């Protein structure tokens, strides 16, 4: 009862309104400060400065034992594990690795991939990208990555994550933001976008 009477008083409502206004203004100014600071950092960065990429490349034929594998997860029928094997979903082991003894398992498969590094099937793109001889190509790409890609690729930790990210359909694979440049080869690990195919 006393609280209700107190809330009806104009001066109490004025204090609540004033505090709310101060809170709103300070948060708005902090957000503007952050935006301005980020913009200044981007403008001040040396364009020739190389980004300290965190990507660790595997040794391809490493003898280290793998007890768990990450894999491409999303494929309806095919999956690629971090060792470069592509297999059917039914041949995936409990630890996330492809069963290397299964008939469907193939390592570093570039089937459906063109010479420019663009592939018809996402899982083949990832597997082909994981080949040890692709390391130099990927390092070259990372050092030349456009500003728009830096946020995406600086979050990548290793060769497998880089190939997963690189093979996903990107703006390089489309024209006019709604049509694939090459509908048959839209997953690319190479530096160049797919060749433009007439519709």
Residue, then its C-alpha position, 0 to 999 in steps of 0.5 A: x500500500x505504501x509502495x503504491x502511494x510512493x510510486x504515484x508521486x511525481x518526483x519518484x517517477x521523475x527519478x526513475x525516468x532520469x535514471x533510465x535516461x542516464x542508463x540509455x545515454x551511457x550505453x549508447x555512447x559506449x557503443x559509439x565509442x567501440x564502433x569508432x575505435x574498431x573503425x579507427x583500428x581498421x583504417x590505421x592497419x598497415x595494408x602490407x602487414x601480414x596477419x599472424x594466422x593460427x592455422x596448423x597444417x597436419x603432416x599428412x602421413x603423421x604417425x601420431x595415433x588418432x583416437x577421435x576425429x572431427x568430420x564434416x557432419x552435414x553430409x546426407x550420405x558422405x562425410x569427410x574426416x580430419x584425416x582426409x578420408x571420405x566415406x559413406x555415413x554408414x561407414x563412420x566409426x563411433x569415434x568420428x573417423x571413417x572406417x578406412x577398411x570400408x569399400x566407400x572410404x577414400x583418402x584425399x579424393x579429388x573426384x569431381x574437382x576441377x583444376x582450379x580447385x572447385x568441386x561438385x561435392x562439398x566432402x570431396x572439396x574438403x578431402x582434396x583440400x586436406x592433401x599435404x601438397x595443398x598447404x602452400x596454396x592455402x598459406x598463399x591464400x591466407x596471406x592475401x585474404x581480403x579484409x572481408x575474409x579476415x574475421x572468418x579465417x582468423x578464427x580457424x585453428x588448423x588445416x581441417x577447419x580451414x578446408x571446411x570454411x574454404x569449401x563452403x559456398x561463399x560470395x566468390x561462388x555466386x554472381x549477382x548474389x543469387x546465381x552460382x557462377x558454375x552450378x556444377x562446381x560451387x565448392x572451392x578451396x582454390x584462390x580463384x572463384x569458379x569460372x563463369x558458366x553461361x545460364 
